[in-house]
Amino acid sequence: MSSRVVLLVEDNERNLKLARDVLEYAGFTVLVATTGEEAVATAQSSVPDVILMDLQLPGIDGHAALSLLRADSSTWHIPVVALTAFAMAQDRDRALAAGFDGYLEKPISVRSFPDQVRAHLRTEDPR
């Protein structure tokens, strides 16, 4: 089985390095974007298996990037999971209501993060 591809969208260098290192160690191929615009462009060109999206980003935020991804016929089907430091119940509810497929809080748990990401992978390609 080939490596599953994760698009990690994170503008904080330390958070990015930790998440990327943990995912790569777990066998994922990790693509990186640091802005919402870059996330949309990378998703359109690479069509990853899952997108982990920070909500606060330079340029367009995670919510705006999600809207663009859902409106595009090449990316609408990709699971997009909010990866955020916002930890209040209403933040989670807002993200899920906006159309995110899941919600993961930062700081990540090094031990459980890969399994949390795997839980959001689709087993069938809906295209």
TIRO-2110 file (N, C-alpha, C; in Angstrom, 1 decimal):
// TIRO-2110
0.8, -1.2, 0.0, N, 1, A
0.0, 0.0, 0.0, CA, 1, A
0.9, 1.2, 0.0, C, 1, A
0.6, 2.2, -0.8, N, 2, A
1.4, 3.4, -0.9, CA, 2, A
1.0, 4.3, 0.3, C, 2, A
2.0, 5.2, 0.5, N, 3, A
1.8, 6.1, 1.6, CA, 3, A
0.6, 7.1, 1.4, C, 3, A
-0.1, 7.3, 2.4, N, 4, A
-1.2, 8.3, 2.4, CA, 4, A
-0.7, 9.7, 2.4, C, 4, A
-1.3, 10.6, 1.7, N, 5, A
-0.8, 12.0, 1.6, CA, 5, A
-1.6, 12.9, 2.4, C, 5, A
-0.9, 13.6, 3.3, N, 6, A
-1.6, 14.6, 4.2, CA, 6, A
-1.1, 16.0, 3.7, C, 6, A
-2.0, 16.9, 3.6, N, 7, A
-1.7, 18.3, 3.4, CA, 7, A
-1.8, 19.0, 4.7, C, 7, A
-0.7, 19.5, 5.3, N, 8, A
-0.7, 20.1, 6.6, CA, 8, A
-0.6, 21.6, 6.3, C, 8, A
-1.6, 22.3, 6.8, N, 9, A
-1.7, 23.8, 6.6, CA, 9, A
-1.5, 24.4, 8.0, C, 9, A
-0.3, 25.0, 8.1, N, 10, A
0.0, 25.6, 9.4, CA, 10, A
1.1, 26.7, 9.2, C, 10, A
0.8, 27.8, 9.8, N, 11, A
1.7, 29.0, 9.7, CA, 11, A
2.8, 29.1, 10.8, C, 11, A
2.6, 28.4, 11.9, N, 12, A
3.5, 28.4, 13.0, CA, 12, A
4.6, 27.4, 12.8, C, 12, A
5.8, 27.8, 12.7, N, 13, A
6.9, 26.9, 12.3, CA, 13, A
7.1, 25.8, 13.3, C, 13, A
7.0, 26.0, 14.5, N, 14, A
7.2, 25.0, 15.5, CA, 14, A
6.1, 23.9, 15.4, C, 14, A
4.8, 24.4, 15.4, N, 15, A
3.7, 23.4, 15.2, CA, 15, A
3.8, 22.6, 13.9, C, 15, A
4.2, 23.3, 12.9, N, 16, A
4.4, 22.7, 11.6, CA, 16, A
5.5, 21.5, 11.7, C, 16, A
6.6, 21.9, 12.2, N, 17, A
7.7, 20.9, 12.3, CA, 17, A
7.3, 19.7, 13.1, C, 17, A
6.6, 19.9, 14.3, N, 18, A
6.2, 18.8, 15.1, CA, 18, A
5.2, 17.9, 14.4, C, 18, A
4.2, 18.5, 13.9, N, 19, A
3.1, 17.7, 13.2, CA, 19, A
3.7, 16.9, 12.0, C, 19, A
4.5, 17.6, 11.2, N, 20, A
5.1, 17.0, 10.0, CA, 20, A
6.0, 15.8, 10.5, C, 20, A
6.9, 16.0, 11.5, N, 21, A
7.8, 15.0, 11.9, CA, 21, A
7.0, 13.7, 12.4, C, 21, A
5.9, 14.0, 13.2, N, 22, A
5.1, 12.9, 13.8, CA, 22, A
4.5, 12.1, 12.7, C, 22, A
3.9, 12.8, 11.7, N, 23, A
3.2, 12.2, 10.6, CA, 23, A
4.1, 11.4, 9.7, C, 23, A
5.3, 12.0, 9.4, N, 24, A
6.3, 11.3, 8.5, CA, 24, A
6.8, 10.0, 9.2, C, 24, A
7.0, 10.1, 10.5, N, 25, A
7.5, 9.0, 11.3, CA, 25, A
6.4, 7.9, 11.2, C, 25, A
5.2, 8.2, 11.2, N, 26, A
4.1, 7.3, 11.2, CA, 26, A
3.8, 6.7, 9.8, C, 26, A
4.6, 7.2, 8.8, N, 27, A
4.5, 6.7, 7.4, CA, 27, A
3.7, 7.5, 6.4, C, 27, A
3.2, 8.7, 6.8, N, 28, A
2.5, 9.5, 5.9, CA, 28, A
3.5, 10.3, 5.0, C, 28, A
3.0, 10.7, 3.8, N, 29, A
3.7, 11.6, 3.0, CA, 29, A
3.1, 13.0, 3.3, C, 29, A
3.9, 14.0, 3.7, N, 30, A
3.3, 15.2, 4.1, CA, 30, A
3.7, 16.4, 3.2, C, 30, A
2.6, 17.0, 2.7, N, 31, A
2.8, 18.3, 1.9, CA, 31, A
2.5, 19.4, 2.9, C, 31, A
3.1, 20.6, 2.6, N, 32, A
3.0, 21.7, 3.6, CA, 32, A
2.5, 22.9, 2.8, C, 32, A
1.6, 23.7, 3.5, N, 33, A
1.2, 25.0, 3.1, CA, 33, A
1.2, 25.9, 4.3, C, 33, A
1.5, 27.1, 4.1, N, 34, A
1.6, 28.1, 5.3, CA, 34, A
0.5, 29.2, 5.2, C, 34, A
-0.2, 29.2, 4.1, N, 35, A
-1.3, 30.2, 3.9, CA, 35, A
-2.5, 29.5, 3.4, C, 35, A
-3.7, 30.1, 3.5, N, 36, A
-4.9, 29.5, 3.0, CA, 36, A
-4.8, 29.4, 1.4, C, 36, A
-4.3, 30.4, 0.8, N, 37, A
-4.2, 30.4, -0.6, CA, 37, A
-3.3, 29.3, -1.1, C, 37, A
-2.2, 29.1, -0.4, N, 38, A
-1.2, 28.1, -0.8, CA, 38, A
-1.9, 26.7, -0.5, C, 38, A
-2.7, 26.6, 0.5, N, 39, A
-3.4, 25.3, 0.8, CA, 39, A
-4.3, 24.9, -0.4, C, 39, A
-5.1, 25.9, -0.8, N, 40, A
-6.0, 25.6, -1.9, CA, 40, A
-5.3, 25.2, -3.2, C, 40, A
-4.2, 26.0, -3.5, N, 41, A
-3.4, 25.7, -4.7, CA, 41, A
-2.8, 24.3, -4.6, C, 41, A
-2.2, 24.0, -3.5, N, 42, A
-1.6, 22.7, -3.3, CA, 42, A
-2.6, 21.5, -3.4, C, 42, A
-3.7, 21.7, -2.7, N, 43, A
-4.8, 20.7, -2.8, CA, 43, A
-5.3, 20.5, -4.2, C, 43, A
-5.4, 21.5, -5.0, N, 44, A
-5.8, 21.4, -6.4, CA, 44, A
-4.8, 20.7, -7.2, C, 44, A
-3.5, 20.9, -7.0, N, 45, A
-2.5, 20.3, -7.8, CA, 45, A
-2.1, 18.9, -7.4, C, 45, A
-2.3, 18.6, -6.1, N, 46, A
-1.8, 17.3, -5.6, CA, 46, A
-2.9, 16.4, -5.1, C, 46, A
-4.1, 16.9, -4.8, N, 47, A
-5.2, 16.1, -4.4, CA, 47, A
-4.8, 15.1, -3.2, C, 47, A
-4.5, 15.7, -2.0, N, 48, A
-4.1, 14.8, -0.9, CA, 48, A
-5.3, 14.0, -0.4, C, 48, A
-4.9, 13.0, 0.4, N, 49, A
-5.9, 12.1, 1.0, CA, 49, A
-6.7, 12.8, 2.1, C, 49, A
-6.1, 13.7, 2.8, N, 50, A
-6.7, 14.5, 3.9, CA, 50, A
-6.0, 15.8, 4.1, C, 50, A
-6.7, 16.8, 4.5, N, 51, A
-6.1, 18.1, 4.7, CA, 51, A
-6.3, 18.5, 6.2, C, 51, A
-5.2, 18.8, 6.9, N, 52, A
-5.3, 19.3, 8.3, CA, 52, A
-5.1, 20.8, 8.2, C, 52, A
-6.1, 21.6, 8.5, N, 53, A
-6.2, 23.0, 8.3, CA, 53, A
-6.2, 23.8, 9.6, C, 53, A
-5.2, 24.6, 9.8, N, 54, A
-5.2, 25.6, 10.9, CA, 54, A
-6.3, 26.6, 10.5, C, 54, A
-7.0, 27.2, 11.5, N, 55, A
-8.1, 28.1, 11.2, CA, 55, A
-7.5, 29.6, 11.1, C, 55, A
-6.5, 29.9, 11.9, N, 56, A
-6.0, 31.3, 11.8, CA, 56, A
-4.7, 31.2, 10.9, C, 56, A
-4.9, 31.8, 9.7, N, 57, A
-3.8, 31.8, 8.7, CA, 57, A
-3.6, 33.1, 8.1, C, 57, A
-2.4, 33.4, 7.7, N, 58, A
-2.2, 34.7, 6.9, CA, 58, A
-2.9, 34.6, 5.6, C, 58, A
-3.4, 35.7, 5.1, N, 59, A
-4.2, 35.7, 3.9, CA, 59, A
-5.6, 35.3, 4.2, C, 59, A
-6.1, 34.4, 3.4, N, 60, A
-7.5, 33.8, 3.7, CA, 60, A
-7.3, 32.8, 4.9, C, 60, A
-8.3, 32.8, 5.8, N, 61, A
-8.3, 31.9, 6.9, CA, 61, A
-8.8, 30.5, 6.5, C, 61, A
-8.7, 29.6, 7.5, N, 62, A
-9.1, 28.2, 7.2, CA, 62, A
-10.5, 28.1, 6.8, C, 62, A
-11.4, 28.9, 7.3, N, 63, A
-12.9, 28.8, 6.9, CA, 63, A
-13.0, 29.2, 5.4, C, 63, A
-12.3, 30.3, 5.0, N, 64, A
-12.4, 30.7, 3.6, CA, 64, A
-11.8, 29.7, 2.7, C, 64, A
-10.6, 29.1, 3.1, N, 65, A
-10.0, 28.1, 2.3, CA, 65, A
-10.9, 26.9, 2.1, C, 65, A
-11.6, 26.5, 3.2, N, 66, A
-12.5, 25.4, 3.1, CA, 66, A
-13.6, 25.6, 2.1, C, 66, A
-14.1, 26.8, 2.1, N, 67, A
-15.2, 27.2, 1.2, CA, 67, A
-14.7, 27.0, -0.3, C, 67, A
-13.5, 27.5, -0.5, N, 68, A
-12.9, 27.4, -1.9, CA, 68, A
-12.7, 25.9, -2.3, C, 68, A
-12.2, 25.1, -1.3, N, 69, A
-12.0, 23.7, -1.6, CA, 69, A
-13.3, 22.9, -1.9, C, 69, A
-14.4, 23.3, -1.1, N, 70, A
-15.7, 22.6, -1.3, CA, 70, A
-16.3, 23.0, -2.6, C, 70, A
-16.0, 24.2, -3.1, N, 71, A
-16.6, 24.7, -4.3, CA, 71, A
-15.9, 24.2, -5.6, C, 71, A
-14.8, 23.5, -5.4, N, 72, A
-13.9, 23.1, -6.6, CA, 72, A
-14.2, 21.6, -6.8, C, 72, A
-14.5, 21.3, -8.1, N, 73, A
-14.8, 19.9, -8.4, CA, 73, A
-13.6, 18.9, -8.2, C, 73, A
-12.4, 19.4, -8.1, N, 74, A
-11.3, 18.5, -7.9, CA, 74, A
-10.9, 18.3, -6.5, C, 74, A
-11.5, 19.1, -5.6, N, 75, A
-11.1, 19.0, -4.2, CA, 75, A
-12.3, 18.9, -3.2, C, 75, A
-13.5, 18.9, -3.7, N, 76, A
-14.7, 18.9, -2.8, CA, 76, A
-14.8, 17.7, -1.9, C, 76, A
-14.2, 16.6, -2.4, N, 77, A
-14.4, 15.3, -1.7, CA, 77, A
-13.3, 15.1, -0.6, C, 77, A
-12.3, 15.9, -0.6, N, 78, A
-11.1, 15.7, 0.3, CA, 78, A
-11.6, 16.0, 1.8, C, 78, A
-11.4, 15.1, 2.7, N, 79, A
-11.7, 15.4, 4.1, CA, 79, A
-10.8, 16.5, 4.6, C, 79, A
-11.4, 17.5, 5.2, N, 80, A
-10.6, 18.7, 5.7, CA, 80, A
-10.9, 18.7, 7.2, C, 80, A
-9.9, 18.6, 8.0, N, 81, A
-10.0, 18.6, 9.4, CA, 81, A
-9.4, 19.9, 10.0, C, 81, A
-10.1, 20.6, 10.9, N, 82, A
-9.6, 21.8, 11.5, CA, 82, A
-8.6, 21.3, 12.5, C, 82, A
-7.4, 22.0, 12.5, N, 83, A
-6.3, 21.7, 13.5, CA, 83, A
-6.0, 23.0, 14.1, C, 83, A
-6.5, 23.2, 15.3, N, 84, A
-6.5, 24.6, 15.9, CA, 84, A
-6.2, 24.6, 17.4, C, 84, A
-5.8, 25.7, 17.9, N, 85, A
-5.6, 26.0, 19.3, CA, 85, A
-6.9, 26.4, 19.9, C, 85, A
-7.9, 26.8, 19.1, N, 86, A
-9.2, 27.1, 19.7, CA, 86, A
-9.8, 25.8, 20.4, C, 86, A
-10.0, 25.9, 21.7, N, 87, A
-10.4, 24.7, 22.4, CA, 87, A
-11.8, 24.7, 23.1, C, 87, A
-12.5, 25.7, 22.8, N, 88, A
-13.9, 25.9, 23.4, CA, 88, A
-14.9, 25.0, 22.6, C, 88, A
-15.9, 24.6, 23.3, N, 89, A
-16.9, 23.7, 22.6, CA, 89, A
-17.6, 24.5, 21.5, C, 89, A
-17.8, 25.8, 21.6, N, 90, A
-18.4, 26.5, 20.5, CA, 90, A
-17.5, 26.7, 19.3, C, 90, A
-16.2, 26.7, 19.5, N, 91, A
-15.2, 26.7, 18.4, CA, 91, A
-15.4, 25.4, 17.6, C, 91, A
-15.4, 24.3, 18.3, N, 92, A
-15.6, 23.0, 17.7, CA, 92, A
-16.9, 22.9, 16.9, C, 92, A
-18.0, 23.4, 17.5, N, 93, A
-19.3, 23.4, 16.9, CA, 93, A
-19.3, 24.2, 15.7, C, 93, A
-18.7, 25.4, 15.7, N, 94, A
-18.6, 26.3, 14.6, CA, 94, A
-17.9, 25.7, 13.4, C, 94, A
-16.7, 25.1, 13.7, N, 95, A
-15.9, 24.5, 12.7, CA, 95, A
-16.7, 23.3, 12.0, C, 95, A
-17.4, 22.5, 12.8, N, 96, A
-18.1, 21.4, 12.2, CA, 96, A
-19.3, 21.9, 11.4, C, 96, A
-20.0, 22.9, 11.9, N, 97, A
-21.1, 23.5, 11.2, CA, 97, A
-20.7, 24.1, 9.9, C, 97, A
-19.4, 24.6, 9.9, N, 98, A
-18.9, 25.3, 8.6, CA, 98, A
-18.6, 24.2, 7.6, C, 98, A
-18.5, 23.0, 8.0, N, 99, A
-18.3, 21.9, 7.0, CA, 99, A
-17.0, 21.2, 7.1, C, 99, A
-16.2, 21.5, 8.2, N, 100, A
-15.0, 20.7, 8.4, CA, 100, A
-15.4, 19.3, 8.8, C, 100, A
-14.6, 18.3, 8.4, N, 101, A
-14.9, 16.9, 8.6, CA, 101, A
-14.5, 16.4, 10.0, C, 101, A
-13.7, 17.2, 10.7, N, 102, A
-13.3, 16.9, 12.0, CA, 102, A
-12.6, 18.0, 12.6, C, 102, A
-12.2, 17.8, 13.9, N, 103, A
-11.7, 18.9, 14.7, CA, 103, A
-10.6, 18.3, 15.6, C, 103, A
-9.4, 18.8, 15.4, N, 104, A
-8.3, 18.3, 16.3, CA, 104, A
-7.7, 19.6, 17.0, C, 104, A
-7.4, 19.4, 18.3, N, 105, A
-6.9, 20.5, 19.1, CA, 105, A
-5.4, 20.5, 19.2, C, 105, A
-4.8, 21.7, 19.2, N, 106, A
-3.4, 21.8, 19.4, CA, 106, A
-3.2, 22.3, 20.9, C, 106, A
-2.2, 21.9, 21.6, N, 107, A
-1.1, 21.1, 21.0, CA, 107, A
-1.5, 19.7, 20.8, C, 107, A
-0.9, 19.1, 19.7, N, 108, A
-1.2, 17.7, 19.4, CA, 108, A
-0.6, 16.8, 20.4, C, 108, A
-1.2, 15.6, 20.5, N, 109, A
-0.6, 14.5, 21.3, CA, 109, A
0.2, 13.7, 20.3, C, 109, A
1.5, 13.7, 20.6, N, 110, A
2.4, 12.9, 19.7, CA, 110, A
2.0, 11.5, 19.6, C, 110, A
1.6, 10.9, 20.6, N, 111, A
1.2, 9.5, 20.7, CA, 111, A
-0.1, 9.2, 19.9, C, 111, A
-1.1, 10.0, 20.0, N, 112, A
-2.4, 9.7, 19.3, CA, 112, A
-2.6, 10.4, 18.0, C, 112, A
-1.8, 11.4, 17.7, N, 113, A
-2.0, 12.2, 16.5, CA, 113, A
-2.1, 11.4, 15.2, C, 113, A
-1.2, 10.4, 14.9, N, 114, A
-1.3, 9.7, 13.7, CA, 114, A
-2.6, 8.9, 13.6, C, 114, A
-3.1, 8.3, 14.7, N, 115, A
-4.4, 7.6, 14.6, CA, 115, A
-5.6, 8.5, 14.5, C, 115, A
-5.4, 9.7, 15.0, N, 116, A
-6.5, 10.7, 14.8, CA, 116, A
-6.6, 11.1, 13.4, C, 116, A
-5.5, 11.2, 12.7, N, 117, A
-5.5, 11.6, 11.3, CA, 117, A
-6.0, 10.4, 10.5, C, 117, A
-5.6, 9.2, 10.8, N, 118, A
-6.0, 8.0, 10.0, CA, 118, A
-7.6, 7.9, 10.1, C, 118, A
-8.1, 8.3, 11.2, N, 119, A
-9.6, 8.2, 11.4, CA, 119, A
-10.4, 9.0, 10.4, C, 119, A
-9.7, 10.0, 9.8, N, 120, A
-10.4, 10.9, 8.9, CA, 120, A
-10.1, 10.5, 7.4, C, 120, A
-9.3, 9.5, 7.2, N, 121, A
-9.1, 9.0, 5.8, CA, 121, A
-10.3, 8.3, 5.2, C, 121, A
-10.6, 8.5, 4.0, N, 122, A
-11.7, 7.8, 3.4, CA, 122, A
-11.1, 6.5, 2.9, C, 122, A
-11.9, 5.5, 2.9, N, 123, A
-11.5, 4.2, 2.4, CA, 123, A
-11.8, 4.0, 0.9, C, 123, A
-12.7, 4.8, 0.4, N, 124, A
-13.1, 4.7, -1.0, CA, 124, A
-12.9, 6.1, -1.6, C, 124, A
-12.5, 6.1, -2.9, N, 125, A
-12.3, 7.3, -3.6, CA, 125, A
-13.7, 7.7, -4.2, C, 125, A
-14.3, 8.8, -3.8, N, 126, A
-15.6, 9.2, -4.3, CA, 126, A
-15.6, 9.9, -5.6, C, 126, A
-14.5, 10.1, -6.3, N, 127, A
-14.5, 10.8, -7.6, CA, 127, A
-15.1, 10.0, -8.7, C, 127, A
END
